[in-house]
Amino acid sequence: MRTYLVIMDETEEAKQALRFASLRAHKTGGSVHILALVPQQTFNAFGGVQATIEQEARERAEVMANSAAGSIFGEMGKMPTIAVRPGSPADVIRKYIEEHGNIAALVLATSAEGGSGPLVTHFAGHAGQLPCPLYLVPGGLSREAIDELA
């Protein structure tokens, strides 16, 4: 089964990548994995405060991923697999792909205004080192164009 991996955050690009991946999975009999990243904290607070900050970041990522999965389930009728992981984004994504040997493609979307985000920049520059294809969905595509393309 073809599994499409989408990195979920609160950006419009992530929503476009998820839509494309969900439609591709639906048409190919595949599935979607949503990976929500918990941002690394750039500072260390005192023990309990640090733990609270990290827990709140994790909960925000879980809510966002579950919300995205719910809307996909409502539209496509199949629930995506959801994972929430802390750490350096590129490292977490590579490790996730290694752990799940059935990932057929990493699906990201570019910005409509140019200046792609750090994940697109990183993985586009290292696509030859990935064990699966990298799909980049153009950020300027309309919903209808994404539906047609998928």
C-alpha positions in Angstrom: 0.0 0.0 0.0 1.3 3.5 -0.9 1.6 5.7 2.1 2.0 9.5 1.8 3.7 11.4 4.6 2.6 14.9 5.3 4.2 17.3 7.8 1.4 19.2 9.5 1.6 22.6 11.0 -0.7 25.6 11.0 0.3 26.9 7.5 -1.8 27.0 4.4 1.0 25.0 2.7 0.5 22.1 5.0 -3.2 22.1 4.3 -2.5 22.0 0.5 0.0 19.1 0.9 -2.5 17.2 3.0 -5.3 17.7 0.5 -3.0 16.5 -2.4 -1.7 13.5 -0.4 -5.2 12.5 0.7 -6.6 12.6 -2.8 -3.6 10.6 -4.2 -4.1 8.0 -1.4 -7.8 7.8 -2.1 -7.2 7.3 -5.9 -4.4 4.8 -5.4 -5.8 2.8 -2.5 -3.1 4.1 -0.2 -3.0 5.9 3.1 -1.8 9.1 4.7 0.4 9.6 7.7 0.3 13.0 9.4 3.4 13.9 11.3 3.1 16.9 13.6 6.3 18.4 14.9 6.7 19.8 18.4 8.9 22.8 18.1 12.2 22.7 20.0 12.4 25.2 22.8 15.2 27.7 22.4 15.5 28.4 26.0 15.4 26.4 29.3 13.1 27.5 32.0 13.1 26.1 35.5 12.1 22.5 35.8 8.3 22.6 36.1 8.0 25.6 33.9 10.0 24.0 31.1 7.9 20.8 31.4 4.7 22.8 31.1 5.9 24.7 28.1 6.8 21.5 26.3 3.5 19.8 27.2 1.5 22.8 25.9 3.5 22.7 22.6 2.8 19.0 22.3 -0.9 19.4 23.0 -1.2 22.2 20.4 0.5 19.9 17.8 -1.9 17.0 18.7 -5.0 19.2 18.4 -3.9 20.5 15.0 -3.1 17.0 13.7 -6.3 15.6 14.9 -8.3 18.4 13.5 -6.6 18.0 10.1 -7.2 14.2 10.2 -10.9 14.7 11.1 -11.5 16.9 8.1 -9.8 14.4 5.8 -11.8 11.6 7.4 -15.0 13.5 6.8 -14.2 14.1 3.2 -12.4 10.9 2.2 -13.9 8.4 4.6 -10.5 7.1 5.8 -8.7 8.1 8.9 -5.0 9.1 8.5 -2.4 7.8 10.9 -1.2 10.5 13.2 2.1 10.9 15.0 3.4 13.8 17.1 7.1 14.0 17.6 9.5 16.5 19.3 12.9 17.4 18.0 14.8 18.8 15.1 12.3 18.8 12.1 14.7 17.3 9.5 16.0 14.6 11.9 12.5 13.7 13.1 11.2 13.4 9.5 14.1 11.2 8.4 13.8 9.0 11.4 10.0 8.6 10.8 10.6 7.6 7.2 13.2 5.1 8.3 10.8 3.6 10.9 8.0 3.3 8.4 9.4 1.5 5.4 6.1 1.8 3.5 6.3 5.6 3.0 5.9 6.0 -0.7 6.4 9.8 -0.8 7.1 12.8 1.4 4.5 15.5 0.4 5.3 19.2 1.1 3.9 22.3 -0.4 5.7 25.5 -1.4 4.7 29.0 -0.5 2.5 30.9 -3.0 4.4 34.1 -2.4 7.9 32.6 -2.9 10.5 32.0 -0.3 9.7 28.4 0.6 9.8 27.3 4.2 12.8 25.6 5.9 11.5 22.0 5.3 11.0 22.6 1.5 14.4 24.2 1.3 16.1 21.4 3.2 14.5 18.4 1.6 14.6 19.9 -1.9 18.3 20.3 -1.4 18.7 16.7 -0.1 16.0 14.9 -2.1 18.6 12.5 -3.5 19.3 11.2 0.0 15.7 10.3 0.7 14.5 6.7 0.4 11.3 7.9 -1.2 10.3 10.6 -3.7 9.6 14.2 -2.6 6.4 15.7 -3.9 6.3 19.5 -3.9 2.8 20.9 -4.4 3.0 24.4 -5.8 1.5 26.9 -3.2 -0.2 29.0 -5.9 -2.6 26.2 -6.9 -6.3 26.5 -6.2 -8.2 23.8 -4.5 -9.7 22.8 -7.8 -6.2 22.6 -9.4 -4.9 20.4 -6.6 -8.0 18.1 -7.0 -7.3 17.8 -10.7 -3.6 17.3 -10.3 -4.0 14.6 -7.7 
